[in-house]
């Protein structure tokens, strides 16, 4: 799942290892939210470096239309709406350089 925050509606084959990675990420998100995140909408309540680390993953899941659990969907929406993430995405939209080998799933 190449990173491309400007792309939407892309698809890639969800192989066994990729499906396992997607499931594991959602398990991590659910565990963090359940055990540490009850005071806010992010993994540990307030936005943290962990959420910043997962922002590109959220972008990929959105780009490739990954089917996620309701808990993951709520978390992804919170990440995507976070002002610094929106600023980052706006900056990405202004990039004019395209690496064709990463333009998959069109």
Chimera marker file (.cmm) of the C-alpha trace (Angstrom):
<marker_set name="trace">
<marker id="1" x="0.000" y="0.000" z="0.000" r="1" g="1" b="0" radius="0.5"/>
<marker id="2" x="2.227" y="2.822" z="-1.228" r="1" g="1" b="0" radius="0.5"/>
<marker id="3" x="1.727" y="6.113" z="0.553" r="1" g="1" b="0" radius="0.5"/>
<marker id="4" x="-0.130" y="8.702" z="-1.493" r="1" g="1" b="0" radius="0.5"/>
<marker id="5" x="-2.212" y="11.136" z="0.572" r="1" g="1" b="0" radius="0.5"/>
<marker id="6" x="-3.469" y="12.806" z="-2.614" r="1" g="1" b="0" radius="0.5"/>
<marker id="7" x="-5.022" y="9.620" z="-4.000" r="1" g="1" b="0" radius="0.5"/>
<marker id="8" x="-8.503" y="8.281" z="-3.357" r="1" g="1" b="0" radius="0.5"/>
<marker id="9" x="-10.331" y="5.176" z="-4.449" r="1" g="1" b="0" radius="0.5"/>
<marker id="10" x="-7.227" y="3.094" z="-5.076" r="1" g="1" b="0" radius="0.5"/>
<marker id="11" x="-7.212" y="-0.670" z="-4.655" r="1" g="1" b="0" radius="0.5"/>
<marker id="12" x="-4.547" y="-3.270" z="-4.071" r="1" g="1" b="0" radius="0.5"/>
<marker id="13" x="-4.882" y="-7.009" z="-3.513" r="1" g="1" b="0" radius="0.5"/>
<marker id="14" x="-5.250" y="-7.718" z="0.186" r="1" g="1" b="0" radius="0.5"/>
<marker id="15" x="-2.918" y="-10.708" z="0.528" r="1" g="1" b="0" radius="0.5"/>
<marker id="16" x="-2.721" y="-12.878" z="3.630" r="1" g="1" b="0" radius="0.5"/>
<marker id="17" x="0.252" y="-10.999" z="5.114" r="1" g="1" b="0" radius="0.5"/>
<marker id="18" x="-1.314" y="-7.598" z="4.345" r="1" g="1" b="0" radius="0.5"/>
<marker id="19" x="-4.623" y="-8.684" z="5.863" r="1" g="1" b="0" radius="0.5"/>
<marker id="20" x="-2.759" y="-9.851" z="8.969" r="1" g="1" b="0" radius="0.5"/>
<marker id="21" x="-0.973" y="-6.489" z="9.234" r="1" g="1" b="0" radius="0.5"/>
<marker id="22" x="-4.261" y="-4.598" z="8.867" r="1" g="1" b="0" radius="0.5"/>
<marker id="23" x="-5.881" y="-6.732" z="11.559" r="1" g="1" b="0" radius="0.5"/>
<marker id="24" x="-2.899" y="-6.298" z="13.904" r="1" g="1" b="0" radius="0.5"/>
<marker id="25" x="-2.927" y="-2.516" z="13.490" r="1" g="1" b="0" radius="0.5"/>
<marker id="26" x="-6.612" y="-2.439" z="14.367" r="1" g="1" b="0" radius="0.5"/>
<marker id="27" x="-5.956" y="-4.626" z="17.406" r="1" g="1" b="0" radius="0.5"/>
<marker id="28" x="-3.264" y="-2.193" z="18.573" r="1" g="1" b="0" radius="0.5"/>
<marker id="29" x="-5.597" y="0.763" z="18.078" r="1" g="1" b="0" radius="0.5"/>
<marker id="30" x="-8.463" y="-0.939" z="19.945" r="1" g="1" b="0" radius="0.5"/>
<marker id="31" x="-6.197" y="-1.999" z="22.813" r="1" g="1" b="0" radius="0.5"/>
<marker id="32" x="-4.726" y="1.489" z="23.232" r="1" g="1" b="0" radius="0.5"/>
<marker id="33" x="-8.130" y="3.153" z="23.075" r="1" g="1" b="0" radius="0.5"/>
<marker id="34" x="-9.659" y="0.669" z="25.525" r="1" g="1" b="0" radius="0.5"/>
<marker id="35" x="-6.820" y="0.768" z="28.059" r="1" g="1" b="0" radius="0.5"/>
<marker id="36" x="-5.470" y="4.324" z="27.767" r="1" g="1" b="0" radius="0.5"/>
<marker id="37" x="-7.616" y="6.488" z="25.521" r="1" g="1" b="0" radius="0.5"/>
<marker id="38" x="-10.869" y="6.966" z="27.372" r="1" g="1" b="0" radius="0.5"/>
<marker id="39" x="-10.078" y="10.644" z="28.095" r="1" g="1" b="0" radius="0.5"/>
<marker id="40" x="-10.014" y="11.706" z="24.444" r="1" g="1" b="0" radius="0.5"/>
<marker id="41" x="-10.364" y="10.595" z="20.863" r="1" g="1" b="0" radius="0.5"/>
<marker id="42" x="-6.782" y="9.458" z="20.266" r="1" g="1" b="0" radius="0.5"/>
<marker id="43" x="-4.821" y="6.343" z="21.266" r="1" g="1" b="0" radius="0.5"/>
<marker id="44" x="-3.792" y="7.720" z="24.651" r="1" g="1" b="0" radius="0.5"/>
<marker id="45" x="-6.504" y="10.347" z="25.061" r="1" g="1" b="0" radius="0.5"/>
<marker id="46" x="-4.707" y="13.453" z="23.827" r="1" g="1" b="0" radius="0.5"/>
<marker id="47" x="-2.920" y="13.531" z="20.485" r="1" g="1" b="0" radius="0.5"/>
<marker id="48" x="0.568" y="12.044" z="20.914" r="1" g="1" b="0" radius="0.5"/>
<marker id="49" x="3.573" y="10.889" z="18.936" r="1" g="1" b="0" radius="0.5"/>
<marker id="50" x="1.865" y="7.493" z="18.606" r="1" g="1" b="0" radius="0.5"/>
<marker id="51" x="-0.989" y="9.132" z="16.715" r="1" g="1" b="0" radius="0.5"/>
<marker id="52" x="1.471" y="11.050" z="14.548" r="1" g="1" b="0" radius="0.5"/>
<marker id="53" x="3.182" y="7.760" z="13.727" r="1" g="1" b="0" radius="0.5"/>
<marker id="54" x="-0.121" y="6.173" z="12.688" r="1" g="1" b="0" radius="0.5"/>
<marker id="55" x="-1.318" y="9.149" z="10.586" r="1" g="1" b="0" radius="0.5"/>
<marker id="56" x="0.332" y="7.754" z="7.414" r="1" g="1" b="0" radius="0.5"/>
<marker id="57" x="-1.325" y="4.396" z="8.110" r="1" g="1" b="0" radius="0.5"/>
<marker id="58" x="-4.683" y="6.131" z="8.418" r="1" g="1" b="0" radius="0.5"/>
<marker id="59" x="-3.970" y="7.839" z="5.102" r="1" g="1" b="0" radius="0.5"/>
<marker id="60" x="-3.193" y="4.505" z="3.444" r="1" g="1" b="0" radius="0.5"/>
<marker id="61" x="-6.320" y="2.867" z="4.848" r="1" g="1" b="0" radius="0.5"/>
<marker id="62" x="-8.357" y="5.768" z="3.466" r="1" g="1" b="0" radius="0.5"/>
<marker id="63" x="-6.590" y="5.780" z="0.089" r="1" g="1" b="0" radius="0.5"/>
<marker id="64" x="-7.169" y="2.066" z="-0.442" r="1" g="1" b="0" radius="0.5"/>
<marker id="65" x="-10.626" y="1.876" z="1.136" r="1" g="1" b="0" radius="0.5"/>
<marker id="66" x="-9.619" y="-0.653" z="3.770" r="1" g="1" b="0" radius="0.5"/>
<marker id="67" x="-12.654" y="-2.063" z="5.550" r="1" g="1" b="0" radius="0.5"/>
<marker id="68" x="-12.101" y="-1.379" z="9.252" r="1" g="1" b="0" radius="0.5"/>
<marker id="69" x="-13.977" y="-1.959" z="12.481" r="1" g="1" b="0" radius="0.5"/>
<marker id="70" x="-16.271" y="0.753" z="13.857" r="1" g="1" b="0" radius="0.5"/>
<marker id="71" x="-13.688" y="1.514" z="16.583" r="1" g="1" b="0" radius="0.5"/>
<marker id="72" x="-10.941" y="1.934" z="13.990" r="1" g="1" b="0" radius="0.5"/>
<marker id="73" x="-13.210" y="4.084" z="11.839" r="1" g="1" b="0" radius="0.5"/>
<marker id="74" x="-13.867" y="6.499" z="14.724" r="1" g="1" b="0" radius="0.5"/>
<marker id="75" x="-10.143" y="6.698" z="15.470" r="1" g="1" b="0" radius="0.5"/>
<marker id="76" x="-9.285" y="7.249" z="11.804" r="1" g="1" b="0" radius="0.5"/>
<marker id="77" x="-11.857" y="10.053" z="11.570" r="1" g="1" b="0" radius="0.5"/>
<marker id="78" x="-10.302" y="11.738" z="14.624" r="1" g="1" b="0" radius="0.5"/>
<marker id="79" x="-6.816" y="11.513" z="13.125" r="1" g="1" b="0" radius="0.5"/>
<marker id="80" x="-7.970" y="12.779" z="9.736" r="1" g="1" b="0" radius="0.5"/>
<marker id="81" x="-9.803" y="15.752" z="11.254" r="1" g="1" b="0" radius="0.5"/>
<marker id="82" x="-6.898" y="16.771" z="13.508" r="1" g="1" b="0" radius="0.5"/>
<marker id="83" x="-5.667" y="20.231" z="12.362" r="1" g="1" b="0" radius="0.5"/>
<marker id="84" x="-1.946" y="19.335" z="12.089" r="1" g="1" b="0" radius="0.5"/>
<marker id="85" x="-2.837" y="16.271" z="9.995" r="1" g="1" b="0" radius="0.5"/>
<marker id="86" x="-5.039" y="18.418" z="7.767" r="1" g="1" b="0" radius="0.5"/>
<marker id="87" x="-2.164" y="20.894" z="7.372" r="1" g="1" b="0" radius="0.5"/>
<marker id="88" x="0.160" y="18.029" z="6.428" r="1" g="1" b="0" radius="0.5"/>
<marker id="89" x="-2.361" y="16.788" z="3.841" r="1" g="1" b="0" radius="0.5"/>
<marker id="90" x="-2.753" y="20.249" z="2.342" r="1" g="1" b="0" radius="0.5"/>
<marker id="91" x="1.011" y="20.404" z="1.965" r="1" g="1" b="0" radius="0.5"/>
<marker id="92" x="0.987" y="17.020" z="0.232" r="1" g="1" b="0" radius="0.5"/>
<marker id="93" x="-1.689" y="18.245" z="-2.189" r="1" g="1" b="0" radius="0.5"/>
<marker id="94" x="0.623" y="21.058" z="-3.260" r="1" g="1" b="0" radius="0.5"/>
<marker id="95" x="3.431" y="18.661" z="-4.189" r="1" g="1" b="0" radius="0.5"/>
<marker id="96" x="3.795" y="18.340" z="-7.938" r="1" g="1" b="0" radius="0.5"/>
<marker id="97" x="6.332" y="15.515" z="-8.020" r="1" g="1" b="0" radius="0.5"/>
<marker id="98" x="4.882" y="12.089" z="-8.866" r="1" g="1" b="0" radius="0.5"/>
<marker id="99" x="6.777" y="8.816" z="-8.621" r="1" g="1" b="0" radius="0.5"/>
<marker id="100" x="5.054" y="6.622" z="-11.191" r="1" g="1" b="0" radius="0.5"/>
<marker id="101" x="6.097" y="3.295" z="-9.655" r="1" g="1" b="0" radius="0.5"/>
<marker id="102" x="4.016" y="4.184" z="-6.582" r="1" g="1" b="0" radius="0.5"/>
<marker id="103" x="0.917" y="5.114" z="-8.548" r="1" g="1" b="0" radius="0.5"/>
<marker id="104" x="-0.681" y="1.705" z="-7.994" r="1" g="1" b="0" radius="0.5"/>
<marker id="105" x="-4.280" y="0.637" z="-7.843" r="1" g="1" b="0" radius="0.5"/>
<marker id="106" x="-5.618" y="3.317" z="-10.162" r="1" g="1" b="0" radius="0.5"/>
<link id1="1" id2="2" r="1" g="1" b="0" radius="0.2"/>
<link id1="2" id2="3" r="1" g="1" b="0" radius="0.2"/>
<link id1="3" id2="4" r="1" g="1" b="0" radius="0.2"/>
<link id1="4" id2="5" r="1" g="1" b="0" radius="0.2"/>
<link id1="5" id2="6" r="1" g="1" b="0" radius="0.2"/>
<link id1="6" id2="7" r="1" g="1" b="0" radius="0.2"/>
<link id1="7" id2="8" r="1" g="1" b="0" radius="0.2"/>
<link id1="8" id2="9" r="1" g="1" b="0" radius="0.2"/>
<link id1="9" id2="10" r="1" g="1" b="0" radius="0.2"/>
<link id1="10" id2="11" r="1" g="1" b="0" radius="0.2"/>
<link id1="11" id2="12" r="1" g="1" b="0" radius="0.2"/>
<link id1="12" id2="13" r="1" g="1" b="0" radius="0.2"/>
<link id1="13" id2="14" r="1" g="1" b="0" radius="0.2"/>
<link id1="14" id2="15" r="1" g="1" b="0" radius="0.2"/>
<link id1="15" id2="16" r="1" g="1" b="0" radius="0.2"/>
<link id1="16" id2="17" r="1" g="1" b="0" radius="0.2"/>
<link id1="17" id2="18" r="1" g="1" b="0" radius="0.2"/>
<link id1="18" id2="19" r="1" g="1" b="0" radius="0.2"/>
<link id1="19" id2="20" r="1" g="1" b="0" radius="0.2"/>
<link id1="20" id2="21" r="1" g="1" b="0" radius="0.2"/>
<link id1="21" id2="22" r="1" g="1" b="0" radius="0.2"/>
<link id1="22" id2="23" r="1" g="1" b="0" radius="0.2"/>
<link id1="23" id2="24" r="1" g="1" b="0" radius="0.2"/>
<link id1="24" id2="25" r="1" g="1" b="0" radius="0.2"/>
<link id1="25" id2="26" r="1" g="1" b="0" radius="0.2"/>
<link id1="26" id2="27" r="1" g="1" b="0" radius="0.2"/>
<link id1="27" id2="28" r="1" g="1" b="0" radius="0.2"/>
<link id1="28" id2="29" r="1" g="1" b="0" radius="0.2"/>
<link id1="29" id2="30" r="1" g="1" b="0" radius="0.2"/>
<link id1="30" id2="31" r="1" g="1" b="0" radius="0.2"/>
<link id1="31" id2="32" r="1" g="1" b="0" radius="0.2"/>
<link id1="32" id2="33" r="1" g="1" b="0" radius="0.2"/>
<link id1="33" id2="34" r="1" g="1" b="0" radius="0.2"/>
<link id1="34" id2="35" r="1" g="1" b="0" radius="0.2"/>
<link id1="35" id2="36" r="1" g="1" b="0" radius="0.2"/>
<link id1="36" id2="37" r="1" g="1" b="0" radius="0.2"/>
<link id1="37" id2="38" r="1" g="1" b="0" radius="0.2"/>
<link id1="38" id2="39" r="1" g="1" b="0" radius="0.2"/>
<link id1="39" id2="40" r="1" g="1" b="0" radius="0.2"/>
<link id1="40" id2="41" r="1" g="1" b="0" radius="0.2"/>
<link id1="41" id2="42" r="1" g="1" b="0" radius="0.2"/>
<link id1="42" id2="43" r="1" g="1" b="0" radius="0.2"/>
<link id1="43" id2="44" r="1" g="1" b="0" radius="0.2"/>
<link id1="44" id2="45" r="1" g="1" b="0" radius="0.2"/>
<link id1="45" id2="46" r="1" g="1" b="0" radius="0.2"/>
<link id1="46" id2="47" r="1" g="1" b="0" radius="0.2"/>
<link id1="47" id2="48" r="1" g="1" b="0" radius="0.2"/>
<link id1="48" id2="49" r="1" g="1" b="0" radius="0.2"/>
<link id1="49" id2="50" r="1" g="1" b="0" radius="0.2"/>
<link id1="50" id2="51" r="1" g="1" b="0" radius="0.2"/>
<link id1="51" id2="52" r="1" g="1" b="0" radius="0.2"/>
<link id1="52" id2="53" r="1" g="1" b="0" radius="0.2"/>
<link id1="53" id2="54" r="1" g="1" b="0" radius="0.2"/>
<link id1="54" id2="55" r="1" g="1" b="0" radius="0.2"/>
<link id1="55" id2="56" r="1" g="1" b="0" radius="0.2"/>
<link id1="56" id2="57" r="1" g="1" b="0" radius="0.2"/>
<link id1="57" id2="58" r="1" g="1" b="0" radius="0.2"/>
<link id1="58" id2="59" r="1" g="1" b="0" radius="0.2"/>
<link id1="59" id2="60" r="1" g="1" b="0" radius="0.2"/>
<link id1="60" id2="61" r="1" g="1" b="0" radius="0.2"/>
<link id1="61" id2="62" r="1" g="1" b="0" radius="0.2"/>
<link id1="62" id2="63" r="1" g="1" b="0" radius="0.2"/>
<link id1="63" id2="64" r="1" g="1" b="0" radius="0.2"/>
<link id1="64" id2="65" r="1" g="1" b="0" radius="0.2"/>
<link id1="65" id2="66" r="1" g="1" b="0" radius="0.2"/>
<link id1="66" id2="67" r="1" g="1" b="0" radius="0.2"/>
<link id1="67" id2="68" r="1" g="1" b="0" radius="0.2"/>
<link id1="68" id2="69" r="1" g="1" b="0" radius="0.2"/>
<link id1="69" id2="70" r="1" g="1" b="0" radius="0.2"/>
<link id1="70" id2="71" r="1" g="1" b="0" radius="0.2"/>
<link id1="71" id2="72" r="1" g="1" b="0" radius="0.2"/>
<link id1="72" id2="73" r="1" g="1" b="0" radius="0.2"/>
<link id1="73" id2="74" r="1" g="1" b="0" radius="0.2"/>
<link id1="74" id2="75" r="1" g="1" b="0" radius="0.2"/>
<link id1="75" id2="76" r="1" g="1" b="0" radius="0.2"/>
<link id1="76" id2="77" r="1" g="1" b="0" radius="0.2"/>
<link id1="77" id2="78" r="1" g="1" b="0" radius="0.2"/>
<link id1="78" id2="79" r="1" g="1" b="0" radius="0.2"/>
<link id1="79" id2="80" r="1" g="1" b="0" radius="0.2"/>
<link id1="80" id2="81" r="1" g="1" b="0" radius="0.2"/>
<link id1="81" id2="82" r="1" g="1" b="0" radius="0.2"/>
<link id1="82" id2="83" r="1" g="1" b="0" radius="0.2"/>
<link id1="83" id2="84" r="1" g="1" b="0" radius="0.2"/>
<link id1="84" id2="85" r="1" g="1" b="0" radius="0.2"/>
<link id1="85" id2="86" r="1" g="1" b="0" radius="0.2"/>
<link id1="86" id2="87" r="1" g="1" b="0" radius="0.2"/>
<link id1="87" id2="88" r="1" g="1" b="0" radius="0.2"/>
<link id1="88" id2="89" r="1" g="1" b="0" radius="0.2"/>
<link id1="89" id2="90" r="1" g="1" b="0" radius="0.2"/>
<link id1="90" id2="91" r="1" g="1" b="0" radius="0.2"/>
<link id1="91" id2="92" r="1" g="1" b="0" radius="0.2"/>
<link id1="92" id2="93" r="1" g="1" b="0" radius="0.2"/>
<link id1="93" id2="94" r="1" g="1" b="0" radius="0.2"/>
<link id1="94" id2="95" r="1" g="1" b="0" radius="0.2"/>
<link id1="95" id2="96" r="1" g="1" b="0" radius="0.2"/>
<link id1="96" id2="97" r="1" g="1" b="0" radius="0.2"/>
<link id1="97" id2="98" r="1" g="1" b="0" radius="0.2"/>
<link id1="98" id2="99" r="1" g="1" b="0" radius="0.2"/>
<link id1="99" id2="100" r="1" g="1" b="0" radius="0.2"/>
<link id1="100" id2="101" r="1" g="1" b="0" radius="0.2"/>
<link id1="101" id2="102" r="1" g="1" b="0" radius="0.2"/>
<link id1="102" id2="103" r="1" g="1" b="0" radius="0.2"/>
<link id1="103" id2="104" r="1" g="1" b="0" radius="0.2"/>
<link id1="104" id2="105" r="1" g="1" b="0" radius="0.2"/>
<link id1="105" id2="106" r="1" g="1" b="0" radius="0.2"/>
</marker_set>
